[in-house]
Amino acid sequence: MAQNILVIEDEHTLARLLSYNLSQEGYVTKVVDHGAEGLQEALAHPYDLIILDIMLPGMNGFEVLSKLRQKGCRTPVIILTARNAEEEIVQGLKYGADDYITKPFGVAELLARVSAVLRRAAPSEHSPESEANDDKVIAIGDLRIYPEKYEVVLNGQPIPLRPKEFEVLLYLVQRPGVVVTRDDLMNIVWGFDYVGGQRTVDVHVSSLRKKLEMSQQTVQIDSIRGVGYKLVVQGAGKKR
């Protein structure tokens, strides 16, 4: 079955280029040229992937992405950003983007990134959530993690996590006290074919730490300088 891709891009020439090349690869595409309309379309219909420009009329790409994640939409998102715009890239990742493409870009790069993101989004028997698929709840410290529902409850309060944040947390929770390298997290959570850098891991871990602050340090993520991270639990053991 063909995979459906929503393109939210107001530059008509680029939108046509994206739609044409994706269609040539067998994808079914729909193009929307307005931020708010793109958000409505993404929430109203199921898509396998969203390609989202940052500069949009009505509502910029960051607003669209933020609202998608707030409403529980887990559809993978690739953001389109200007070359060397590191701030945009980092901000996009913080809001929940799965990857990014800097303009101008070649067709080969576009198709490679689309294919890679779709592969990572597909269920895998080796993915962190699949490893815990038989476990209805993981309890560790003040955390209650529901792998099948991608939900986390901390001190009785639900914590909204982006999909990749959840997968990073789940992988660390399954290995409390064990040092996990950035490369390990990158390969397990993003996949061996991910073309981004380790900054992606650091951004997601930093966001996770802020969301875990209300645990009063019963659960925390420690940095191991030059290596990676480990999950530390004070006064509690892992239970299932």
C-alpha contacts under 8 A as a table, 3 or more apart, distances in Angstrom:
res1	aa1	res2	aa2	distance
2	A	26	G	6.39
2	A	27	Y	5.62
2	A	28	V	6.39
3	Q	26	G	7.84
3	Q	27	Y	5.30
3	Q	28	V	6.10
3	Q	47	Y	7.65
3	Q	48	D	6.00
4	N	27	Y	5.99
4	N	28	V	4.75
4	N	29	T	5.84
4	N	30	K	7.96
4	N	47	Y	5.17
4	N	48	D	5.35
4	N	49	L	6.79
5	I	27	Y	6.82
5	I	28	V	6.11
5	I	29	T	4.82
5	I	30	K	6.55
5	I	47	Y	5.79
5	I	48	D	5.92
5	I	49	L	4.89
5	I	50	I	5.67
5	I	51	I	7.36
6	L	29	T	5.77
6	L	30	K	5.05
6	L	31	V	6.10
6	L	32	V	7.65
6	L	42	A	7.34
6	L	47	Y	6.60
6	L	49	L	6.41
6	L	50	I	4.74
6	L	51	I	6.21
7	V	15	A	7.19
7	V	18	L	7.77
7	V	19	S	7.58
7	V	29	T	6.99
7	V	30	K	6.04
7	V	31	V	4.71
7	V	32	V	6.26
7	V	50	I	5.94
7	V	51	I	4.80
7	V	52	L	6.21
8	I	15	A	7.99
8	I	31	V	5.90
8	I	32	V	4.88
8	I	33	D	5.67
8	I	34	H	6.97
8	I	35	G	7.08
8	I	38	G	5.82
8	I	50	I	7.48
8	I	51	I	6.14
8	I	52	L	4.94
8	I	53	D	6.17
9	E	12	H	7.34
9	E	14	L	7.59
9	E	15	A	5.77
9	E	31	V	7.09
9	E	32	V	6.34
9	E	33	D	4.95
9	E	34	H	7.24
9	E	52	L	6.49
9	E	53	D	5.40
9	E	56	L	6.97
10	D	15	A	7.08
10	D	32	V	7.33
10	D	33	D	4.05
10	D	34	H	6.34
10	D	53	D	7.94
10	D	56	L	6.22
10	D	57	P	7.51
11	E	14	L	5.54
11	E	15	A	6.06
11	E	33	D	7.49
12	H	15	A	4.93
12	H	16	R	6.06
12	H	33	D	7.84
13	T	16	R	5.26
13	T	17	L	6.25
14	L	17	L	4.95
14	L	18	L	6.12
15	A	18	L	5.13
15	A	19	S	6.08
15	A	31	V	6.87
16	R	19	S	5.08
16	R	20	Y	5.92
17	L	20	Y	5.26
17	L	21	N	6.17
18	L	21	N	5.47
18	L	22	L	6.04
19	S	22	L	5.29
19	S	23	S	5.97
19	S	29	T	5.99
19	S	30	K	7.52
19	S	31	V	7.32
20	Y	23	S	5.17
20	Y	24	Q	6.20
21	N	24	Q	5.03
21	N	25	E	6.58
21	N	107	V	7.25
22	L	25	E	5.19
22	L	26	G	6.68
22	L	27	Y	5.48
22	L	28	V	7.51
22	L	29	T	7.16
22	L	111	L	7.32
23	S	26	G	5.06
23	S	27	Y	4.91
23	S	28	V	5.98
23	S	29	T	6.71
24	Q	27	Y	7.33
32	V	35	G	7.98
32	V	37	E	6.90
32	V	38	G	5.60
33	D	37	E	7.74
33	D	38	G	7.23
33	D	56	L	7.49
33	D	57	P	7.91
34	H	37	E	5.36
34	H	38	G	5.91
34	H	56	L	6.11
34	H	57	P	5.52
34	H	58	G	6.31
34	H	59	M	7.37
35	G	38	G	5.06
35	G	39	L	6.27
35	G	56	L	5.53
35	G	57	P	5.92
35	G	58	G	5.53
35	G	59	M	4.51
35	G	60	N	5.90
35	G	61	G	6.70
35	G	64	V	6.46
36	A	39	L	5.09
36	A	40	Q	6.30
36	A	58	G	6.07
36	A	59	M	5.56
36	A	64	V	7.13
37	E	40	Q	5.05
37	E	41	E	6.12
38	G	41	E	5.07
38	G	42	A	6.08
38	G	64	V	7.74
39	L	42	A	5.16
39	L	43	L	6.25
39	L	64	V	5.72
39	L	67	K	7.85
39	L	68	L	7.05
40	Q	43	L	5.29
40	Q	44	A	6.02
41	E	44	A	5.09
41	E	45	H	6.13
42	A	45	H	5.76
42	A	46	P	6.97
42	A	47	Y	7.09
42	A	50	I	7.88
42	A	68	L	7.89
43	L	46	P	7.45
43	L	68	L	7.33
43	L	73	C	7.21
47	Y	50	I	7.07
47	Y	75	T	6.73
48	D	75	T	6.18
48	D	76	P	7.01
48	D	118	L	7.30
49	L	75	T	5.84
49	L	76	P	5.09
49	L	77	V	5.95
49	L	78	I	7.75
49	L	118	L	7.14
50	I	75	T	6.97
50	I	76	P	6.28
50	I	77	V	4.75
50	I	78	I	6.30
51	I	77	V	5.85
51	I	78	I	4.88
51	I	79	I	5.90
51	I	80	L	7.20
52	L	61	G	6.28
52	L	77	V	6.85
52	L	78	I	6.11
52	L	79	I	4.74
52	L	80	L	5.96
53	D	56	L	6.64
53	D	60	N	7.99
53	D	61	G	5.73
53	D	79	I	5.66
53	D	80	L	4.60
53	D	81	T	6.70
54	I	60	N	5.72
54	I	61	G	4.03
54	I	62	F	6.35
54	I	79	I	6.74
54	I	80	L	6.18
54	I	81	T	6.17
55	M	60	N	5.46
55	M	61	G	6.22
56	L	59	M	6.07
56	L	60	N	4.77
56	L	61	G	6.35
57	P	60	N	6.52
59	M	63	E	6.17
59	M	64	V	6.61
60	N	63	E	5.45
60	N	64	V	6.38
61	G	64	V	4.99
61	G	65	L	6.03
61	G	79	I	7.83
62	F	65	L	5.12
62	F	66	S	5.99
62	F	91	Q	7.86
62	F	92	G	6.50
62	F	95	Y	7.03
63	E	66	S	5.11
63	E	67	K	6.12
64	V	67	K	5.34
64	V	68	L	6.16
65	L	68	L	5.10
65	L	69	R	6.34
65	L	92	G	7.96
65	L	95	Y	6.39
65	L	96	G	6.95
65	L	97	A	7.37
66	S	69	R	5.36
66	S	70	Q	6.13
66	S	95	Y	5.48
66	S	96	G	7.31
67	K	70	Q	4.95
67	K	71	K	6.12
68	L	71	K	5.31
68	L	72	G	6.51
68	L	73	C	5.21
68	L	74	R	7.82
69	R	72	G	5.05
69	R	73	C	5.23
69	R	74	R	6.65
69	R	95	Y	7.65
69	R	96	G	6.86
69	R	162	R	6.68
70	Q	73	C	7.46
70	Q	160	P	7.62
74	R	162	R	7.70
74	R	163	P	6.47
76	P	97	A	7.10
76	P	98	D	5.84
76	P	117	V	7.10
76	P	118	L	7.64
76	P	121	A	6.99
77	V	96	G	7.78
77	V	97	A	5.12
77	V	98	D	5.37
77	V	99	D	6.78
78	I	97	A	6.03
78	I	98	D	5.85
78	I	99	D	4.78
78	I	100	Y	5.00
78	I	101	I	7.05
78	I	114	V	7.87
79	I	92	G	7.10
79	I	97	A	6.62
79	I	99	D	6.55
79	I	100	Y	4.67
79	I	101	I	6.30
80	L	100	Y	5.91
80	L	101	I	5.07
80	L	102	T	5.89
80	L	103	K	6.88
81	T	85	A	6.85
81	T	88	E	6.80
81	T	89	I	7.09
81	T	100	Y	7.10
81	T	101	I	6.28
81	T	102	T	4.89
81	T	103	K	6.10
82	A	85	A	5.50
82	A	102	T	5.28
82	A	103	K	5.15
82	A	104	P	7.70
83	R	102	T	4.88
83	R	103	K	5.49
83	R	104	P	7.21
84	N	102	T	7.67
85	A	88	E	5.43
85	A	89	I	6.48
86	E	89	I	5.01
86	E	90	V	6.15
87	E	90	V	5.23
87	E	91	Q	5.99
88	E	91	Q	5.09
88	E	92	G	5.92
89	I	92	G	5.11
89	I	93	L	6.26
89	I	100	Y	6.91
90	V	93	L	5.15
90	V	94	K	6.21
90	V	200	T	7.73
90	V	203	V	7.28
91	Q	94	K	5.03
91	Q	95	Y	6.29
92	G	95	Y	5.17
92	G	96	G	6.45
92	G	97	A	5.46
93	L	96	G	5.11
93	L	97	A	4.69
93	L	98	D	6.77
93	L	99	D	7.46
93	L	200	T	7.10
93	L	203	V	7.33
93	L	204	H	7.74
94	K	97	A	7.24
94	K	203	V	6.63
94	K	204	H	6.84
94	K	207	S	7.21
95	Y	162	R	7.92
96	G	162	R	5.70
96	G	163	P	7.53
96	G	164	K	7.67
97	A	100	Y	7.41
98	D	117	V	7.20
98	D	164	K	7.76
99	D	113	R	7.75
99	D	117	V	7.35
99	D	196	G	7.44
101	I	105	F	7.14
101	I	110	L	7.29
101	I	113	R	8.00
102	T	105	F	6.33
105	F	109	E	6.69
105	F	110	L	7.01
106	G	109	E	5.36
106	G	110	L	6.37
107	V	110	L	5.05
107	V	111	L	6.18
108	A	111	L	5.31
108	A	112	A	6.05
109	E	112	A	5.08
109	E	113	R	6.12
110	L	113	R	5.36
110	L	114	V	6.18
111	L	114	V	5.09
111	L	115	S	6.02
112	A	115	S	5.20
112	A	116	A	6.08
113	R	116	A	5.01
113	R	117	V	6.10
113	R	195	V	7.92
114	V	117	V	5.32
114	V	118	L	6.19
115	S	118	L	5.23
115	S	119	R	6.15
116	A	119	R	5.14
116	A	120	R	6.22
116	A	193	D	6.49
116	A	194	Y	6.81
117	V	120	R	5.12
117	V	121	A	6.16
118	L	121	A	5.05
118	L	122	A	6.27
119	R	122	A	5.24
120	R	123	P	7.84
120	R	190	W	6.48
120	R	191	G	6.20
123	P	127	S	7.30
123	P	130	S	7.68
124	S	127	S	5.24
124	S	130	S	6.76
125	E	130	S	5.57
125	E	131	E	7.00
126	H	130	S	6.43
126	H	131	E	6.49
127	S	130	S	5.23
127	S	131	E	6.32
127	S	188	I	6.80
127	S	189	V	7.27
128	P	131	E	5.15
128	P	132	A	6.68
128	P	167	E	6.32
128	P	170	L	6.63
128	P	171	Y	5.83
128	P	188	I	7.39
128	P	189	V	7.38
129	E	132	A	5.33
129	E	133	N	6.00
129	E	147	P	5.68
129	E	148	E	7.06
129	E	167	E	6.89
129	E	170	L	7.31
130	S	133	N	4.67
131	E	134	D	7.69
132	A	135	D	5.30
132	A	147	P	6.33
133	N	136	K	7.35
133	N	147	P	6.46
133	N	148	E	6.15
135	D	138	I	6.89
135	D	147	P	7.32
135	D	240	R	7.11
136	K	146	Y	5.97
136	K	147	P	6.84
136	K	148	E	7.01
137	V	144	R	6.51
137	V	145	I	5.55
137	V	146	Y	4.90
137	V	147	P	7.02
137	V	240	R	6.38
138	I	143	L	7.92
138	I	144	R	5.71
138	I	145	I	4.98
138	I	146	Y	6.57
138	I	147	P	7.87
138	I	238	K	7.76
138	I	239	K	6.40
138	I	240	R	5.02
139	A	142	D	7.48
139	A	143	L	5.73
139	A	144	R	4.67
139	A	145	I	6.42
139	A	238	K	6.30
139	A	239	K	5.25
139	A	240	R	6.02
140	I	143	L	5.26
140	I	144	R	6.66
140	I	173	V	7.58
140	I	219	V	7.85
140	I	233	V	7.44
140	I	236	A	6.65
140	I	237	G	6.27
140	I	238	K	4.87
140	I	239	K	6.23
141	G	218	T	5.82
141	G	219	V	5.98
141	G	233	V	6.14
141	G	234	Q	7.21
141	G	235	G	7.38
141	G	236	A	5.11
141	G	237	G	6.95
141	G	238	K	7.53
142	D	154	L	5.60
142	D	155	N	5.40
142	D	215	S	6.32
142	D	218	T	6.73
142	D	219	V	7.06
143	L	152	V	6.95
143	L	153	V	5.79
143	L	154	L	4.73
143	L	155	N	6.79
143	L	219	V	7.77
144	R	152	V	5.78
144	R	153	V	5.03
144	R	154	L	6.43
145	I	150	Y	7.68
145	I	151	E	6.03
145	I	152	V	4.62
145	I	153	V	6.43
145	I	170	L	7.87
146	Y	149	K	5.56
146	Y	150	Y	5.88
146	Y	151	E	5.14
146	Y	152	V	6.27
147	P	150	Y	5.13
147	P	151	E	6.80
147	P	170	L	7.76
148	E	151	E	8.00
150	Y	163	P	7.42
150	Y	166	F	6.73
151	E	158	P	7.35
151	E	159	I	7.50
151	E	160	P	7.62
151	E	161	L	7.75
151	E	166	F	7.94
152	V	158	P	5.81
152	V	159	I	5.52
152	V	160	P	7.34
152	V	161	L	7.63
153	V	156	G	5.69
153	V	157	Q	5.21
153	V	158	P	4.23
153	V	159	I	5.67
154	L	157	Q	5.17
154	L	158	P	6.19
154	L	159	I	6.51
154	L	212	L	7.76
154	L	214	M	7.82
154	L	215	S	6.79
155	N	214	M	7.98
155	N	215	S	6.83
159	I	211	K	7.19
161	L	165	E	5.80
161	L	166	F	5.76
161	L	208	L	7.90
162	R	165	E	5.18
162	R	166	F	6.20
163	P	166	F	5.16
163	P	167	E	6.36
164	K	167	E	5.00
164	K	168	V	6.13
164	K	189	V	6.94
164	K	190	W	7.96
164	K	204	H	7.46
165	E	168	V	5.15
165	E	169	L	6.14
165	E	204	H	5.75
165	E	205	V	7.28
165	E	207	S	7.84
165	E	208	L	6.49
166	F	169	L	5.14
166	F	170	L	6.01
167	E	170	L	5.00
167	E	171	Y	6.09
167	E	189	V	6.26
168	V	171	Y	5.25
168	V	172	L	6.32
168	V	185	L	6.86
168	V	189	V	6.53
168	V	204	H	7.83
168	V	205	V	7.59
169	L	172	L	5.18
169	L	173	V	5.95
169	L	208	L	7.61
170	L	173	V	5.03
170	L	174	Q	6.20
171	Y	174	Q	5.33
171	Y	175	R	6.80
171	Y	185	L	7.89
172	L	175	R	5.17
172	L	176	P	6.27
172	L	180	V	7.44
172	L	230	K	6.63
172	L	231	L	5.81
173	V	176	P	5.45
173	V	231	L	6.55
175	R	178	V	5.47
175	R	230	K	7.98
175	R	231	L	7.42
176	P	230	K	6.84
176	P	231	L	5.10
176	P	232	V	6.12
176	P	233	V	7.24
176	P	238	K	7.79
177	G	230	K	5.71
177	G	231	L	5.52
177	G	232	V	5.48
177	G	233	V	7.75
178	V	230	K	5.56
178	V	231	L	7.16
179	V	224	I	7.46
179	V	227	V	7.98
179	V	228	G	6.66
179	V	229	Y	5.56
179	V	230	K	4.62
179	V	231	L	7.91
180	V	184	D	6.35
180	V	185	L	7.00
180	V	227	V	7.72
180	V	228	G	5.61
180	V	229	Y	5.34
180	V	230	K	5.91
181	T	184	D	5.13
181	T	185	L	6.47
181	T	227	V	5.36
181	T	228	G	4.13
181	T	229	Y	6.38
182	R	185	L	5.16
182	R	186	M	6.02
182	R	198	Q	6.55
182	R	201	V	6.64
182	R	227	V	6.80
182	R	228	G	4.94
182	R	229	Y	7.41
183	D	186	M	4.97
183	D	187	N	6.05
183	D	198	Q	7.47
184	D	187	N	5.24
184	D	188	I	6.00
185	L	188	I	5.25
185	L	189	V	5.65
185	L	190	W	7.51
185	L	201	V	7.16
186	M	189	V	5.59
186	M	190	W	5.20
186	M	191	G	6.42
186	M	192	F	7.41
186	M	194	Y	7.73
186	M	198	Q	7.12
186	M	201	V	6.65
187	N	190	W	5.60
187	N	191	G	4.36
187	N	192	F	4.70
187	N	193	D	7.93
187	N	194	Y	7.68
188	I	191	G	5.50
188	I	192	F	7.50
190	W	193	D	7.89
190	W	194	Y	5.93
191	G	194	Y	5.53
196	G	200	T	7.03
197	G	200	T	6.04
198	Q	201	V	5.31
198	Q	202	D	6.68
199	R	202	D	5.04
199	R	203	V	6.13
200	T	203	V	5.25
200	T	204	H	6.42
201	V	204	H	5.31
201	V	205	V	6.18
202	D	205	V	5.14
202	D	206	S	5.99
203	V	206	S	5.18
203	V	207	S	6.29
204	H	207	S	5.14
204	H	208	L	6.17
205	V	208	L	4.94
205	V	209	R	6.18
205	V	221	I	7.87
206	S	209	R	5.21
206	S	210	K	6.58
207	S	210	K	5.34
207	S	211	K	6.52
208	L	211	K	5.14
208	L	212	L	6.23
209	R	212	L	5.07
209	R	213	E	6.28
209	R	220	Q	6.93
209	R	221	I	6.55
210	K	213	E	5.35
211	K	214	M	7.08
212	L	215	S	5.61
212	L	219	V	7.19
212	L	220	Q	6.90
213	E	216	Q	6.16
213	E	217	Q	6.75
213	E	220	Q	7.85
214	M	217	Q	7.70
215	S	218	T	5.69
215	S	219	V	6.23
216	Q	219	V	7.67
217	Q	220	Q	5.75
217	Q	233	V	8.00
217	Q	234	Q	7.27
218	T	232	V	7.90
218	T	233	V	5.49
218	T	234	Q	4.74
218	T	235	G	7.01
218	T	236	A	7.75
219	V	231	L	7.15
219	V	232	V	5.83
219	V	233	V	4.69
219	V	234	Q	6.52
220	Q	231	L	5.85
220	Q	232	V	5.37
220	Q	233	V	6.65
221	I	229	Y	6.54
221	I	230	K	5.67
221	I	231	L	4.57
221	I	232	V	6.10
222	D	229	Y	5.58
222	D	230	K	5.41
222	D	231	L	6.30
222	D	232	V	6.92
223	S	228	G	6.05
223	S	229	Y	4.66
223	S	230	K	6.76
224	I	227	V	5.47
224	I	228	G	5.18
224	I	229	Y	5.42
224	I	230	K	7.39
225	R	228	G	6.72
233	V	236	A	6.01
233	V	237	G	7.18
